[in-house]
């Protein structure tokens, strides 16, 4: 079971999320993809279950692309880091039905606390399903 981590290589906030995430999970359990097409391919042909996804679009255009494949994400719990805090972006992000919305202006310590709690809770829940 791997966690999906969508983050373009050019996104500076990717490491701010990936570093605390790797404190909770080994990097081998994190399946990283840098393009929406790559994410879509993983979701189209899943080789294993993904208990949740972390989505970090770099721009509102990438957020639009994620919304275009949103139906594939509906069965997966997700954490979404907003590319900006405009009203349009926030309302568009709700179309993905994320469980948690994060702002880029948060303290990196807050990212770590949220990710640790979420990983423990969601992964515990997934293991209880079997």
TIVO-2410 file (N, C-alpha, C; in nm, 3 decimals):
# residues 130
REC num residu      c1      c2      c3 atome chaine
REC   1      X   0.084  -0.116   0.000     N      A
REC   1      X   0.000   0.000   0.000    CA      A
REC   1      X   0.089   0.124   0.000     C      A
REC   2      X   0.068   0.212  -0.099     N      A
REC   2      X   0.150   0.332  -0.112    CA      A
REC   2      X   0.062   0.456  -0.110     C      A
REC   3      X   0.122   0.564  -0.066     N      A
REC   3      X   0.056   0.694  -0.065    CA      A
REC   3      X   0.088   0.762  -0.198     C      A
REC   4      X  -0.013   0.818  -0.263     N      A
REC   4      X   0.010   0.895  -0.385    CA      A
REC   4      X   0.055   1.035  -0.348     C      A
REC   5      X   0.159   1.082  -0.415     N      A
REC   5      X   0.212   1.216  -0.389    CA      A
REC   5      X   0.228   1.286  -0.522     C      A
REC   6      X   0.132   1.374  -0.555     N      A
REC   6      X   0.138   1.449  -0.680    CA      A
REC   6      X   0.202   1.584  -0.652     C      A
REC   7      X   0.316   1.608  -0.717     N      A
REC   7      X   0.385   1.735  -0.701    CA      A
REC   7      X   0.479   1.754  -0.819     C      A
REC   8      X   0.459   1.859  -0.899     N      A
REC   8      X   0.554   1.887  -1.006    CA      A
REC   8      X   0.693   1.914  -0.949     C      A
REC   9      X   0.794   1.880  -1.024     N      A
REC   9      X   0.933   1.897  -0.978    CA      A
REC   9      X   0.965   2.043  -0.947     C      A
REC  10      X   0.896   2.136  -1.013     N      A
REC  10      X   0.925   2.278  -0.996    CA      A
REC  10      X   0.855   2.339  -0.874     C      A
REC  11      X   0.774   2.261  -0.806     N      A
REC  11      X   0.698   2.313  -0.692    CA      A
REC  11      X   0.786   2.319  -0.568     C      A
REC  12      X   0.810   2.440  -0.515     N      A
REC  12      X   0.898   2.453  -0.398    CA      A
REC  12      X   0.839   2.397  -0.269     C      A
REC  13      X   0.707   2.388  -0.260     N      A
REC  13      X   0.644   2.338  -0.138    CA      A
REC  13      X   0.645   2.186  -0.130     C      A
REC  14      X   0.685   2.120  -0.236     N      A
REC  14      X   0.687   1.974  -0.236    CA      A
REC  14      X   0.775   1.916  -0.127     C      A
REC  15      X   0.893   1.971  -0.112     N      A
REC  15      X   0.984   1.921  -0.008    CA      A
REC  15      X   0.935   1.955   0.131     C      A
REC  16      X   0.863   2.067   0.145     N      A
REC  16      X   0.807   2.101   0.276    CA      A
REC  16      X   0.704   1.999   0.323     C      A
REC  17      X   0.641   1.932   0.228     N      A
REC  17      X   0.544   1.828   0.262    CA      A
REC  17      X   0.612   1.692   0.265     C      A
REC  18      X   0.698   1.666   0.168     N      A
REC  18      X   0.762   1.534   0.158    CA      A
REC  18      X   0.852   1.504   0.277     C      A
REC  19      X   0.923   1.602   0.327     N      A
REC  19      X   1.014   1.579   0.439    CA      A
REC  19      X   0.941   1.533   0.565     C      A
REC  20      X   0.836   1.604   0.611     N      A
REC  20      X   0.766   1.553   0.729    CA      A
REC  20      X   0.692   1.423   0.701     C      A
REC  21      X   0.647   1.405   0.577     N      A
REC  21      X   0.579   1.281   0.542    CA      A
REC  21      X   0.675   1.162   0.554     C      A
REC  22      X   0.800   1.184   0.515     N      A
REC  22      X   0.898   1.075   0.523    CA      A
REC  22      X   0.940   1.045   0.667     C      A
REC  23      X   0.907   1.134   0.761     N      A
REC  23      X   0.929   1.103   0.902    CA      A
REC  23      X   0.827   1.002   0.953     C      A
REC  24      X   0.712   0.997   0.887     N      A
REC  24      X   0.604   0.906   0.927    CA      A
REC  24      X   0.607   0.777   0.845     C      A
REC  25      X   0.639   0.790   0.716     N      A
REC  25      X   0.639   0.677   0.624    CA      A
REC  25      X   0.775   0.665   0.557     C      A
REC  26      X   0.821   0.544   0.532     N      A
REC  26      X   0.943   0.531   0.452    CA      A
REC  26      X   0.916   0.578   0.309     C      A
REC  27      X   1.016   0.635   0.244     N      A
REC  27      X   0.997   0.688   0.107    CA      A
REC  27      X   0.953   0.581   0.007     C      A
REC  28      X   0.982   0.454   0.038     N      A
REC  28      X   0.938   0.346  -0.053    CA      A
REC  28      X   0.786   0.333  -0.053     C      A
REC  29      X   0.720   0.384   0.049     N      A
REC  29      X   0.574   0.376   0.057    CA      A
REC  29      X   0.507   0.498  -0.003     C      A
REC  30      X   0.586   0.588  -0.062     N      A
REC  30      X   0.532   0.709  -0.123    CA      A
REC  30      X   0.552   0.699  -0.274     C      A
REC  31      X   0.443   0.697  -0.347     N      A
REC  31      X   0.449   0.690  -0.494    CA      A
REC  31      X   0.436   0.832  -0.548     C      A
REC  32      X   0.546   0.883  -0.599     N      A
REC  32      X   0.549   1.022  -0.644    CA      A
REC  32      X   0.524   1.031  -0.793     C      A
REC  33      X   0.443   1.128  -0.833     N      A
REC  33      X   0.425   1.156  -0.975    CA      A
REC  33      X   0.424   1.308  -0.993     C      A
REC  34      X   0.481   1.352  -1.103     N      A
REC  34      X   0.498   1.494  -1.126    CA      A
REC  34      X   0.407   1.555  -1.231     C      A
REC  35      X   0.327   1.471  -1.297     N      A
REC  35      X   0.236   1.523  -1.399    CA      A
REC  35      X   0.095   1.470  -1.374     C      A
REC  36      X  -0.002   1.545  -1.421     N      A
REC  36      X  -0.141   1.502  -1.407    CA      A
REC  36      X  -0.164   1.376  -1.491     C      A
REC  37      X  -0.099   1.367  -1.607     N      A
REC  37      X  -0.112   1.246  -1.690    CA      A
REC  37      X  -0.058   1.124  -1.617     C      A
REC  38      X   0.054   1.140  -1.549     N      A
REC  38      X   0.111   1.030  -1.471    CA      A
REC  38      X   0.018   0.988  -1.358     C      A
REC  39      X  -0.040   1.085  -1.290     N      A
REC  39      X  -0.135   1.056  -1.183    CA      A
REC  39      X  -0.258   0.985  -1.238     C      A
REC  40      X  -0.306   1.033  -1.351     N      A
REC  40      X  -0.423   0.971  -1.414    CA      A
REC  40      X  -0.394   0.825  -1.451     C      A
REC  41      X  -0.275   0.799  -1.504     N      A
REC  41      X  -0.238   0.662  -1.541    CA      A
REC  41      X  -0.232   0.571  -1.419     C      A
REC  42      X  -0.179   0.621  -1.309     N      A
REC  42      X  -0.173   0.541  -1.186    CA      A
REC  42      X  -0.314   0.510  -1.138     C      A
REC  43      X  -0.401   0.610  -1.142     N      A
REC  43      X  -0.538   0.590  -1.093    CA      A
REC  43      X  -0.622   0.504  -1.187     C      A
REC  44      X  -0.587   0.506  -1.316     N      A
REC  44      X  -0.661   0.426  -1.414    CA      A
REC  44      X  -0.630   0.278  -1.400     C      A
REC  45      X  -0.506   0.246  -1.372     N      A
REC  45      X  -0.461   0.107  -1.361    CA      A
REC  45      X  -0.391   0.085  -1.227     C      A
REC  46      X  -0.468   0.088  -1.119     N      A
REC  46      X  -0.402   0.074  -0.990    CA      A
REC  46      X  -0.350  -0.068  -0.969     C      A
REC  47      X  -0.222  -0.076  -0.933     N      A
REC  47      X  -0.164  -0.206  -0.904    CA      A
REC  47      X  -0.184  -0.242  -0.757     C      A
REC  48      X  -0.208  -0.143  -0.677     N      A
REC  48      X  -0.235  -0.165  -0.536    CA      A
REC  48      X  -0.320  -0.050  -0.485     C      A
REC  49      X  -0.376  -0.068  -0.368     N      A
REC  49      X  -0.462   0.035  -0.311    CA      A
REC  49      X  -0.379   0.153  -0.261     C      A
REC  50      X  -0.436   0.269  -0.275     N      A
REC  50      X  -0.374   0.391  -0.223    CA      A
REC  50      X  -0.469   0.448  -0.117     C      A
REC  51      X  -0.430   0.443   0.009     N      A
REC  51      X  -0.521   0.490   0.114    CA      A
REC  51      X  -0.549   0.640   0.107     C      A
REC  52      X  -0.452   0.717   0.060     N      A
REC  52      X  -0.478   0.859   0.040    CA      A
REC  52      X  -0.375   0.920  -0.054     C      A
REC  53      X  -0.409   1.041  -0.098     N      A
REC  53      X  -0.322   1.113  -0.191    CA      A
REC  53      X  -0.294   1.253  -0.136     C      A
REC  54      X  -0.174   1.299  -0.164     N      A
REC  54      X  -0.137   1.437  -0.133    CA      A
REC  54      X  -0.117   1.506  -0.267     C      A
REC  55      X  -0.193   1.612  -0.288     N      A
REC  55      X  -0.194   1.681  -0.417    CA      A
REC  55      X  -0.141   1.822  -0.398     C      A
REC  56      X  -0.035   1.855  -0.474     N      A
REC  56      X   0.026   1.987  -0.464    CA      A
REC  56      X   0.039   2.046  -0.604     C      A
REC  57      X  -0.070   2.103  -0.658     N      A
REC  57      X  -0.059   2.169  -0.788    CA      A
REC  57      X   0.019   2.299  -0.775     C      A
REC  58      X   0.102   2.327  -0.874     N      A
REC  58      X   0.188   2.446  -0.871    CA      A
REC  58      X   0.111   2.571  -0.913     C      A
REC  59      X   0.015   2.554  -1.003     N      A
REC  59      X  -0.061   2.667  -1.055    CA      A
REC  59      X  -0.210   2.634  -1.058     C      A
REC  60      X  -0.291   2.735  -1.081     N      A
REC  60      X  -0.435   2.710  -1.092    CA      A
REC  60      X  -0.465   2.629  -1.218     C      A
REC  61      X  -0.380   2.638  -1.321     N      A
REC  61      X  -0.399   2.554  -1.440    CA      A
REC  61      X  -0.384   2.407  -1.406     C      A
REC  62      X  -0.286   2.374  -1.324     N      A
REC  62      X  -0.270   2.235  -1.282    CA      A
REC  62      X  -0.387   2.191  -1.195     C      A
REC  63      X  -0.440   2.283  -1.115     N      A
REC  63      X  -0.559   2.250  -1.036    CA      A
REC  63      X  -0.676   2.218  -1.128     C      A
REC  64      X  -0.691   2.295  -1.237     N      A
REC  64      X  -0.794   2.266  -1.337    CA      A
REC  64      X  -0.774   2.126  -1.397     C      A
REC  65      X  -0.650   2.090  -1.426     N      A
REC  65      X  -0.620   1.957  -1.480    CA      A
REC  65      X  -0.658   1.848  -1.379     C      A
REC  66      X  -0.630   1.871  -1.252     N      A
REC  66      X  -0.667   1.773  -1.149    CA      A
REC  66      X  -0.818   1.758  -1.142     C      A
REC  67      X  -0.889   1.869  -1.154     N      A
REC  67      X  -1.035   1.863  -1.152    CA      A
REC  67      X  -1.086   1.781  -1.270     C      A
REC  68      X  -1.016   1.789  -1.385     N      A
REC  68      X  -1.060   1.713  -1.502    CA      A
REC  68      X  -1.050   1.562  -1.482     C      A
REC  69      X  -0.962   1.516  -1.391     N      A
REC  69      X  -0.955   1.373  -1.361    CA      A
REC  69      X  -1.013   1.344  -1.222     C      A
REC  70      X  -1.086   1.441  -1.170     N      A
REC  70      X  -1.137   1.434  -1.034    CA      A
REC  70      X  -1.219   1.311  -1.002     C      A
REC  71      X  -1.294   1.259  -1.099     N      A
REC  71      X  -1.377   1.142  -1.071    CA      A
REC  71      X  -1.291   1.022  -1.031     C      A
REC  72      X  -1.168   1.016  -1.076     N      A
REC  72      X  -1.079   0.907  -1.036    CA      A
REC  72      X  -1.027   0.925  -0.895     C      A
REC  73      X  -1.033   1.047  -0.845     N      A
REC  73      X  -0.983   1.077  -0.711    CA      A
REC  73      X  -1.092   1.066  -0.603     C      A
REC  74      X  -1.218   1.051  -0.644     N      A
REC  74      X  -1.326   1.054  -0.546    CA      A
REC  74      X  -1.320   0.941  -0.444     C      A
REC  75      X  -1.262   0.828  -0.481     N      A
REC  75      X  -1.258   0.715  -0.388    CA      A
REC  75      X  -1.137   0.719  -0.296     C      A
REC  76      X  -1.051   0.818  -0.314     N      A
REC  76      X  -0.929   0.828  -0.235    CA      A
REC  76      X  -0.936   0.952  -0.147     C      A
REC  77      X  -0.905   0.935  -0.021     N      A
REC  77      X  -0.895   1.052   0.067    CA      A
REC  77      X  -0.779   1.138   0.017     C      A
REC  78      X  -0.796   1.269   0.024     N      A
REC  78      X  -0.688   1.353  -0.028    CA      A
REC  78      X  -0.662   1.474   0.059     C      A
REC  79      X  -0.539   1.517   0.052     N      A
REC  79      X  -0.494   1.641   0.113    CA      A
REC  79      X  -0.451   1.729  -0.003     C      A
REC  80      X  -0.500   1.852  -0.008     N      A
REC  80      X  -0.471   1.942  -0.119    CA      A
REC  80      X  -0.404   2.068  -0.066     C      A
REC  81      X  -0.288   2.098  -0.120     N      A
REC  81      X  -0.218   2.223  -0.090    CA      A
REC  81      X  -0.254   2.321  -0.200     C      A
REC  82      X  -0.323   2.428  -0.164     N      A
REC  82      X  -0.371   2.525  -0.262    CA      A
REC  82      X  -0.255   2.602  -0.327     C      A
REC  83      X  -0.261   2.624  -0.460     N      A
REC  83      X  -0.157   2.702  -0.526    CA      A
REC  83      X  -0.164   2.851  -0.490     C      A
REC  84      X  -0.284   2.899  -0.457     N      A
REC  84      X  -0.303   3.037  -0.410    CA      A
REC  84      X  -0.433   3.038  -0.330     C      A
REC  85      X  -0.467   3.153  -0.277     N      A
REC  85      X  -0.585   3.159  -0.191    CA      A
REC  85      X  -0.696   3.247  -0.249     C      A
REC  86      X  -0.704   3.252  -0.381     N      A
REC  86      X  -0.812   3.328  -0.444    CA      A
REC  86      X  -0.945   3.254  -0.426     C      A
REC  87      X  -1.053   3.328  -0.434     N      A
REC  87      X  -1.186   3.267  -0.418    CA      A
REC  87      X  -1.210   3.161  -0.525     C      A
REC  88      X  -1.166   3.190  -0.648     N      A
REC  88      X  -1.184   3.095  -0.758    CA      A
REC  88      X  -1.110   2.965  -0.730     C      A
REC  89      X  -0.987   2.975  -0.682     N      A
REC  89      X  -0.907   2.856  -0.652    CA      A
REC  89      X  -0.970   2.774  -0.540     C      A
REC  90      X  -1.016   2.841  -0.438     N      A
REC  90      X  -1.077   2.769  -0.326    CA      A
REC  90      X  -1.204   2.698  -0.369     C      A
REC  91      X  -1.289   2.765  -0.445     N      A
REC  91      X  -1.412   2.699  -0.490    CA      A
REC  91      X  -1.382   2.586  -0.588     C      A
REC  92      X  -1.283   2.605  -0.674     N      A
REC  92      X  -1.244   2.499  -0.767    CA      A
REC  92      X  -1.188   2.379  -0.692     C      A
REC  93      X  -1.111   2.406  -0.588     N      A
REC  93      X  -1.050   2.296  -0.512    CA      A
REC  93      X  -1.155   2.209  -0.445     C      A
REC  94      X  -1.268   2.265  -0.409     N      A
REC  94      X  -1.373   2.187  -0.345    CA      A
REC  94      X  -1.436   2.085  -0.439     C      A
REC  95      X  -1.419   2.104  -0.570     N      A
REC  95      X  -1.469   2.005  -0.666    CA      A
REC  95      X  -1.395   1.872  -0.654     C      A
REC  96      X  -1.273   1.877  -0.600     N      A
REC  96      X  -1.195   1.754  -0.580    CA      A
REC  96      X  -1.234   1.681  -0.451     C      A
REC  97      X  -1.314   1.745  -0.369     N      A
REC  97      X  -1.359   1.690  -0.241    CA      A
REC  97      X  -1.243   1.645  -0.152     C      A
REC  98      X  -1.145   1.732  -0.130     N      A
REC  98      X  -1.034   1.693  -0.042    CA      A
REC  98      X  -1.082   1.684   0.103     C      A
REC  99      X  -1.019   1.598   0.180     N      A
REC  99      X  -1.050   1.590   0.322    CA      A
REC  99      X  -0.986   1.706   0.397     C      A
REC 100      X  -0.870   1.751   0.348     N      A
REC 100      X  -0.798   1.860   0.414    CA      A
REC 100      X  -0.744   1.955   0.308     C      A
REC 101      X  -0.765   2.085   0.329     N      A
REC 101      X  -0.706   2.189   0.245    CA      A
REC 101      X  -0.595   2.257   0.325     C      A
REC 102      X  -0.480   2.271   0.263     N      A
REC 102      X  -0.367   2.338   0.327    CA      A
REC 102      X  -0.332   2.464   0.250     C      A
REC 103      X  -0.282   2.562   0.320     N      A
REC 103      X  -0.239   2.687   0.260    CA      A
REC 103      X  -0.086   2.688   0.248     C      A
REC 104      X  -0.036   2.757   0.147     N      A
REC 104      X   0.109   2.769   0.131    CA      A
REC 104      X   0.170   2.860   0.236     C      A
REC 105      X   0.088   2.934   0.306     N      A
REC 105      X   0.139   3.029   0.404    CA      A
REC 105      X   0.147   2.970   0.545     C      A
REC 106      X   0.126   2.842   0.556     N      A
REC 106      X   0.133   2.778   0.687    CA      A
REC 106      X   0.278   2.759   0.731     C      A
REC 107      X   0.295   2.747   0.857     N      A
REC 107      X   0.425   2.718   0.915    CA      A
REC 107      X   0.462   2.572   0.882     C      A
REC 108      X   0.584   2.542   0.839     N      A
REC 108      X   0.622   2.403   0.808    CA      A
REC 108      X   0.600   2.306   0.924     C      A
REC 109      X   0.608   2.354   1.046     N      A
REC 109      X   0.581   2.268   1.162    CA      A
REC 109      X   0.434   2.221   1.159     C      A
REC 110      X   0.345   2.310   1.116     N      A
REC 110      X   0.203   2.272   1.106    CA      A
REC 110      X   0.182   2.161   1.004     C      A
REC 111      X   0.255   2.168   0.891     N      A
REC 111      X   0.247   2.060   0.793    CA      A
REC 111      X   0.282   1.927   0.858     C      A
REC 112      X   0.391   1.927   0.933     N      A
REC 112      X   0.438   1.804   0.994    CA      A
REC 112      X   0.336   1.749   1.094     C      A
REC 113      X   0.280   1.834   1.177     N      A
REC 113      X   0.181   1.789   1.276    CA      A
REC 113      X   0.058   1.731   1.207     C      A
REC 114      X   0.008   1.802   1.106     N      A
REC 114      X  -0.111   1.755   1.033    CA      A
REC 114      X  -0.082   1.622   0.965     C      A
REC 115      X   0.030   1.612   0.896     N      A
REC 115      X   0.062   1.489   0.823    CA      A
REC 115      X   0.083   1.371   0.917     C      A
REC 116      X   0.147   1.393   1.029     N      A
REC 116      X   0.166   1.283   1.124    CA      A
REC 116      X   0.033   1.232   1.175     C      A
REC 117      X  -0.056   1.323   1.212     N      A
REC 117      X  -0.186   1.281   1.263    CA      A
REC 117      X  -0.270   1.211   1.157     C      A
REC 118      X  -0.270   1.267   1.038     N      A
REC 118      X  -0.349   1.209   0.928    CA      A
REC 118      X  -0.295   1.071   0.890     C      A
REC 119      X  -0.165   1.060   0.875     N      A
REC 119      X  -0.106   0.931   0.836    CA      A
REC 119      X  -0.138   0.823   0.939     C      A
REC 120      X  -0.121   0.855   1.062     N      A
REC 120      X  -0.149   0.756   1.167    CA      A
REC 120      X  -0.295   0.715   1.165     C      A
REC 121      X  -0.385   0.812   1.155     N      A
REC 121      X  -0.528   0.782   1.158    CA      A
REC 121      X  -0.573   0.706   1.033     C      A
REC 122      X  -0.539   0.758   0.915     N      A
REC 122      X  -0.587   0.698   0.791    CA      A
REC 122      X  -0.523   0.562   0.766     C      A
REC 123      X  -0.396   0.549   0.797     N      A
REC 123      X  -0.331   0.419   0.775    CA      A
REC 123      X  -0.381   0.316   0.875     C      A
REC 124      X  -0.407   0.355   0.997     N      A
REC 124      X  -0.464   0.264   1.095    CA      A
REC 124      X  -0.601   0.216   1.047     C      A
REC 125      X  -0.681   0.308   0.996     N      A
REC 125      X  -0.813   0.273   0.944    CA      A
REC 125      X  -0.801   0.175   0.828     C      A
REC 126      X  -0.705   0.197   0.738     N      A
REC 126      X  -0.687   0.107   0.623    CA      A
REC 126      X  -0.649  -0.034   0.669     C      A
REC 127      X  -0.562  -0.045   0.767     N      A
REC 127      X  -0.521  -0.176   0.816    CA      A
REC 127      X  -0.635  -0.250   0.884     C      A
REC 128      X  -0.729  -0.177   0.941     N      A
REC 128      X  -0.844  -0.240   1.007    CA      A
REC 128      X  -0.943  -0.296   0.904     C      A
REC 129      X  -0.932  -0.252   0.780     N      A
REC 129      X  -1.022  -0.300   0.676    CA      A
REC 129      X  -0.993  -0.443   0.634     C      A
REC 130      X  -0.873  -0.493   0.662     N      A
REC 130      X  -0.833  -0.626   0.616    CA      A
REC 130      X  -0.853  -0.731   0.720     C      A
***
